[in-house]
Amino acid sequence: QVQLVESGGGLVQPGGSLRLSCVASGGTFSGKAVAWFRQAPGTPGSEREFVAAIAATDDNTYYSIPLKGRFTISRNSAENTVYLQMNSLQPEDTAVYYCAAETRGSYRVHYNWNYWGQGAQVTVSS
């Protein structure tokens, strides 16, 4: 059973940057697609917004169109870690950011993903 642990969240001023990390334990990211989703305050139920994904084998990357250019997903296989670099952060980026691994279908649909971390809070405020 793969367990995912996110870290690197926190409070940052508008225009600042953060890098989130997602480490897998009890398994590896090898051969698995990995994604980041987020859930903004007040979002109902389990709805989560797709942020970015990295493919299982060729490491192709996919982004939410509005976020592309500010956010970058990457993988370090040796460290069994996936990163999300976030630049030019704005208050509307405030959310809990979740790492997910192994999808059964479209990357952009949160309920297709099998494994989830507990989430990392990112707050963008002056």
DRENPA-3360 file (N, C-alpha, C; in nm, 2 decimals, always signed):
BEGIN
1 = QVQLVESG = +0.08/-0.12/+0.00/+0.00/+0.00/+0.00/+0.09/+0.12/+0.00 ~ +0.08/+0.20/-0.10/+0.16/+0.33/-0.12/+0.10/+0.43/-0.03 ~ +0.18/+0.50/+0.05/+0.14/+0.61/+0.13/+0.22/+0.73/+0.08 ~ +0.14/+0.84/+0.07/+0.20/+0.97/+0.02/+0.20/+1.07/+0.13 ~ +0.31/+1.15/+0.14/+0.32/+1.25/+0.24/+0.37/+1.38/+0.17 ~ +0.29/+1.48/+0.18/+0.32/+1.61/+0.13/+0.39/+1.70/+0.23 ~ +0.48/+1.79/+0.18/+0.54/+1.88/+0.27/+0.58/+2.01/+0.19 ~ +0.61/+2.12/+0.26/+0.66/+2.24/+0.19/+0.55/+2.35/+0.19;
9 = GGLVQPGG = +0.43/+2.32/+0.24/+0.33/+2.43/+0.24/+0.36/+2.53/+0.35 ~ +0.28/+2.64/+0.35/+0.30/+2.74/+0.44/+0.24/+2.87/+0.40 ~ +0.28/+2.98/+0.47/+0.23/+3.11/+0.44/+0.33/+3.19/+0.35 ~ +0.28/+3.25/+0.25/+0.37/+3.32/+0.16/+0.30/+3.45/+0.11 ~ +0.38/+3.55/+0.09/+0.32/+3.68/+0.04/+0.29/+3.67/-0.11 ~ +0.19/+3.75/-0.16/+0.16/+3.75/-0.30/+0.29/+3.78/-0.38 ~ +0.31/+3.70/-0.49/+0.43/+3.72/-0.57/+0.54/+3.62/-0.53 ~ +0.52/+3.56/-0.42/+0.63/+3.47/-0.37/+0.62/+3.33/-0.43;
17 = SLRLSCVA = +0.71/+3.24/-0.39/+0.72/+3.10/-0.44/+0.72/+3.00/-0.33 ~ +0.68/+2.88/-0.36/+0.69/+2.77/-0.27/+0.71/+2.65/-0.35 ~ +0.78/+2.55/-0.29/+0.80/+2.42/-0.36/+0.74/+2.31/-0.26 ~ +0.64/+2.24/-0.31/+0.58/+2.13/-0.24/+0.65/+2.00/-0.28 ~ +0.66/+1.91/-0.18/+0.72/+1.78/-0.21/+0.62/+1.67/-0.17 ~ +0.63/+1.56/-0.25/+0.54/+1.45/-0.22/+0.63/+1.32/-0.22 ~ +0.64/+1.26/-0.11/+0.73/+1.14/-0.09/+0.64/+1.02/-0.08 ~ +0.67/+0.91/-0.15/+0.60/+0.78/-0.14/+0.67/+0.69/-0.04;
25 = SGGTFSGK = +0.59/+0.63/+0.04/+0.65/+0.52/+0.13/+0.56/+0.40/+0.12 ~ +0.62/+0.28/+0.15/+0.55/+0.16/+0.13/+0.54/+0.12/-0.01 ~ +0.61/+0.19/-0.10/+0.60/+0.16/-0.24/+0.68/+0.27/-0.31 ~ +0.68/+0.27/-0.44/+0.75/+0.38/-0.52/+0.66/+0.44/-0.62 ~ +0.71/+0.55/-0.68/+0.64/+0.62/-0.78/+0.68/+0.55/-0.92 ~ +0.76/+0.45/-0.92/+0.81/+0.39/-1.04/+0.69/+0.33/-1.12 ~ +0.68/+0.38/-1.24/+0.57/+0.33/-1.32/+0.43/+0.38/-1.29 ~ +0.43/+0.49/-1.21/+0.30/+0.55/-1.17/+0.29/+0.69/-1.22;
33 = AVAWFRQA = +0.18/+0.73/-1.27/+0.16/+0.88/-1.29/+0.13/+0.94/-1.15 ~ +0.17/+1.06/-1.14/+0.15/+1.14/-1.01/+0.10/+1.27/-1.05 ~ +0.01/+1.32/-0.96/-0.06/+1.45/-0.99/-0.07/+1.53/-0.86 ~ -0.09/+1.66/-0.88/-0.13/+1.75/-0.78/-0.27/+1.81/-0.80 ~ -0.35/+1.81/-0.70/-0.48/+1.87/-0.70/-0.48/+1.97/-0.58 ~ -0.58/+2.06/-0.59/-0.60/+2.15/-0.47/-0.75/+2.17/-0.44 ~ -0.77/+2.20/-0.32/-0.91/+2.23/-0.27/-0.91/+2.36/-0.20 ~ -0.97/+2.46/-0.26/-0.98/+2.59/-0.21/-1.08/+2.60/-0.09;
41 = PGTPGSER = -1.06/+2.69/+0.00/-1.16/+2.71/+0.11/-1.30/+2.72/+0.06 ~ -1.39/+2.65/+0.12/-1.53/+2.66/+0.08/-1.57/+2.57/-0.03 ~ -1.48/+2.50/-0.09/-1.51/+2.40/-0.19/-1.59/+2.29/-0.13 ~ -1.71/+2.26/-0.19/-1.79/+2.16/-0.13/-1.74/+2.02/-0.14 ~ -1.77/+1.94/-0.04/-1.74/+1.79/-0.04/-1.60/+1.76/-0.08 ~ -1.58/+1.67/-0.17/-1.44/+1.62/-0.20/-1.40/+1.67/-0.34 ~ -1.46/+1.78/-0.39/-1.42/+1.83/-0.51/-1.28/+1.89/-0.50 ~ -1.20/+1.85/-0.60/-1.06/+1.90/-0.60/-1.03/+1.94/-0.74;
49 = EFVAAIAA = -0.95/+2.05/-0.75/-0.92/+2.11/-0.88/-0.78/+2.05/-0.93 ~ -0.78/+2.00/-1.05/-0.66/+1.95/-1.11/-0.56/+2.07/-1.12 ~ -0.43/+2.04/-1.08/-0.32/+2.14/-1.09/-0.22/+2.09/-1.20 ~ -0.17/+1.97/-1.18/-0.06/+1.93/-1.27/-0.05/+1.78/-1.26 ~ +0.01/+1.71/-1.36/+0.04/+1.57/-1.35/+0.16/+1.54/-1.43 ~ +0.23/+1.43/-1.39/+0.35/+1.38/-1.46/+0.32/+1.24/-1.50 ~ +0.35/+1.20/-1.62/+0.31/+1.07/-1.67/+0.40/+0.96/-1.61 ~ +0.34/+0.84/-1.62/+0.41/+0.72/-1.56/+0.54/+0.68/-1.61;
57 = TDDNTYYS = +0.56/+0.69/-1.74/+0.68/+0.63/-1.80/+0.77/+0.73/-1.88 ~ +0.70/+0.82/-1.95/+0.78/+0.92/-2.03/+0.80/+1.05/-1.96 ~ +0.74/+1.07/-1.84/+0.75/+1.20/-1.77/+0.70/+1.32/-1.84 ~ +0.61/+1.29/-1.94/+0.54/+1.41/-2.00/+0.46/+1.48/-1.89 ~ +0.45/+1.61/-1.90/+0.37/+1.68/-1.79/+0.25/+1.75/-1.85 ~ +0.15/+1.76/-1.76/+0.02/+1.82/-1.80/-0.02/+1.92/-1.69 ~ -0.08/+2.03/-1.74/-0.11/+2.13/-1.65/-0.25/+2.18/-1.67 ~ -0.31/+2.23/-1.55/-0.43/+2.31/-1.57/-0.39/+2.44/-1.65;
65 = IPLKGRFT = -0.47/+2.47/-1.75/-0.44/+2.57/-1.84/-0.41/+2.71/-1.77 ~ -0.50/+2.75/-1.68/-0.47/+2.88/-1.61/-0.34/+2.88/-1.53 ~ -0.29/+2.76/-1.49/-0.18/+2.76/-1.40/-0.05/+2.74/-1.48 ~ -0.06/+2.69/-1.60/+0.06/+2.66/-1.68/+0.14/+2.79/-1.69 ~ +0.27/+2.77/-1.67/+0.36/+2.89/-1.67/+0.40/+2.94/-1.54 ~ +0.32/+2.91/-1.44/+0.35/+2.95/-1.30/+0.39/+2.83/-1.22 ~ +0.33/+2.71/-1.25/+0.35/+2.59/-1.17/+0.43/+2.49/-1.26 ~ +0.52/+2.42/-1.19/+0.60/+2.32/-1.26/+0.60/+2.19/-1.18;
73 = ISRNSAEN = +0.57/+2.08/-1.24/+0.58/+1.95/-1.17/+0.70/+1.88/-1.22 ~ +0.77/+1.81/-1.13/+0.89/+1.73/-1.17/+0.90/+1.61/-1.08 ~ +0.98/+1.52/-1.12/+1.00/+1.39/-1.05/+1.15/+1.37/-1.03 ~ +1.18/+1.32/-0.91/+1.32/+1.27/-0.88/+1.30/+1.13/-0.84 ~ +1.33/+1.04/-0.93/+1.30/+0.90/-0.91/+1.40/+0.84/-0.80 ~ +1.52/+0.89/-0.80/+1.62/+0.84/-0.70/+1.57/+0.87/-0.56 ~ +1.50/+0.98/-0.54/+1.45/+1.02/-0.41/+1.31/+0.98/-0.39 ~ +1.25/+0.92/-0.49/+1.11/+0.88/-0.48/+1.02/+0.99/-0.44;
81 = TVYLQMNS = +1.04/+1.10/-0.50/+0.98/+1.23/-0.47/+0.93/+1.30/-0.59 ~ +0.81/+1.36/-0.58/+0.76/+1.45/-0.69/+0.74/+1.58/-0.63 ~ +0.77/+1.68/-0.71/+0.77/+1.82/-0.66/+0.67/+1.90/-0.74 ~ +0.62/+2.01/-0.67/+0.54/+2.11/-0.74/+0.60/+2.25/-0.71 ~ +0.67/+2.31/-0.81/+0.72/+2.44/-0.79/+0.62/+2.54/-0.82 ~ +0.59/+2.63/-0.73/+0.48/+2.73/-0.75/+0.54/+2.87/-0.74 ~ +0.53/+2.95/-0.85/+0.58/+3.08/-0.86/+0.47/+3.18/-0.88 ~ +0.50/+3.31/-0.85/+0.41/+3.42/-0.86/+0.28/+3.39/-0.80;
89 = LQPEDTAV = +0.28/+3.34/-0.68/+0.16/+3.30/-0.61/+0.07/+3.42/-0.58 ~ -0.06/+3.39/-0.59/-0.16/+3.49/-0.56/-0.26/+3.44/-0.46 ~ -0.33/+3.53/-0.40/-0.43/+3.49/-0.29/-0.52/+3.38/-0.34 ~ -0.56/+3.38/-0.47/-0.65/+3.28/-0.52/-0.59/+3.14/-0.53 ~ -0.46/+3.13/-0.51/-0.39/+3.00/-0.50/-0.40/+2.94/-0.36 ~ -0.45/+3.01/-0.27/-0.47/+2.96/-0.13/-0.56/+2.83/-0.14 ~ -0.51/+2.72/-0.08/-0.58/+2.60/-0.09/-0.50/+2.49/-0.01 ~ -0.57/+2.38/+0.01/-0.49/+2.26/+0.05/-0.45/+2.19/-0.08;
97 = YYCAAETR = -0.32/+2.16/-0.09/-0.27/+2.09/-0.21/-0.24/+1.94/-0.17 ~ -0.30/+1.86/-0.26/-0.29/+1.71/-0.24/-0.21/+1.65/-0.36 ~ -0.13/+1.55/-0.32/-0.06/+1.47/-0.41/-0.14/+1.34/-0.43 ~ -0.14/+1.29/-0.55/-0.21/+1.17/-0.59/-0.13/+1.08/-0.68 ~ -0.14/+0.95/-0.67/-0.07/+0.86/-0.75/-0.15/+0.75/-0.81 ~ -0.12/+0.71/-0.93/-0.18/+0.59/-1.00/-0.32/+0.63/-1.04 ~ -0.34/+0.65/-1.16/-0.48/+0.69/-1.21/-0.54/+0.58/-1.29 ~ -0.67/+0.57/-1.29/-0.75/+0.47/-1.37/-0.80/+0.53/-1.49;
105 = GSYRVHYN = -0.78/+0.66/-1.51/-0.83/+0.73/-1.63/-0.78/+0.86/-1.65 ~ -0.86/+0.96/-1.68/-0.81/+1.10/-1.71/-0.74/+1.15/-1.59 ~ -0.62/+1.22/-1.62/-0.55/+1.28/-1.52/-0.62/+1.39/-1.45 ~ -0.71/+1.45/-1.52/-0.77/+1.58/-1.46/-0.89/+1.55/-1.37 ~ -0.93/+1.43/-1.35/-1.05/+1.39/-1.27/-1.00/+1.33/-1.14 ~ -1.04/+1.39/-1.03/-0.98/+1.35/-0.90/-1.02/+1.21/-0.86 ~ -1.14/+1.17/-0.90/-1.18/+1.04/-0.85/-1.12/+0.92/-0.93 ~ -1.04/+0.95/-1.02/-0.97/+0.85/-1.10/-0.84/+0.80/-1.03;
113 = WNYWGQGA = -0.80/+0.88/-0.93/-0.67/+0.85/-0.86/-0.69/+0.76/-0.74 ~ -0.59/+0.66/-0.73/-0.60/+0.56/-0.63/-0.54/+0.60/-0.49 ~ -0.44/+0.67/-0.49/-0.37/+0.70/-0.37/-0.36/+0.85/-0.35 ~ -0.38/+0.89/-0.22/-0.38/+1.03/-0.19/-0.29/+1.06/-0.06 ~ -0.23/+1.18/-0.06/-0.17/+1.22/+0.06/-0.27/+1.30/+0.15 ~ -0.22/+1.35/+0.26/-0.31/+1.41/+0.36/-0.33/+1.56/+0.33 ~ -0.25/+1.61/+0.24/-0.26/+1.75/+0.20/-0.17/+1.84/+0.27 ~ -0.13/+1.95/+0.20/-0.05/+2.06/+0.26/-0.11/+2.19/+0.24;
121 = QVTVSS = -0.12/+2.27/+0.34/-0.19/+2.40/+0.33/-0.10/+2.50/+0.27 ~ -0.14/+2.57/+0.18/-0.07/+2.68/+0.12/-0.16/+2.81/+0.13 ~ -0.11/+2.91/+0.20/-0.18/+3.03/+0.22/-0.10/+3.15/+0.16 ~ -0.17/+3.22/+0.07/-0.10/+3.34/+0.01/-0.17/+3.46/+0.06 ~ -0.10/+3.54/+0.14/-0.16/+3.66/+0.20/-0.05/+3.75/+0.24 ~ -0.09/+3.88/+0.24/+0.01/+3.98/+0.28/-0.02/+4.02/+0.43;
% end
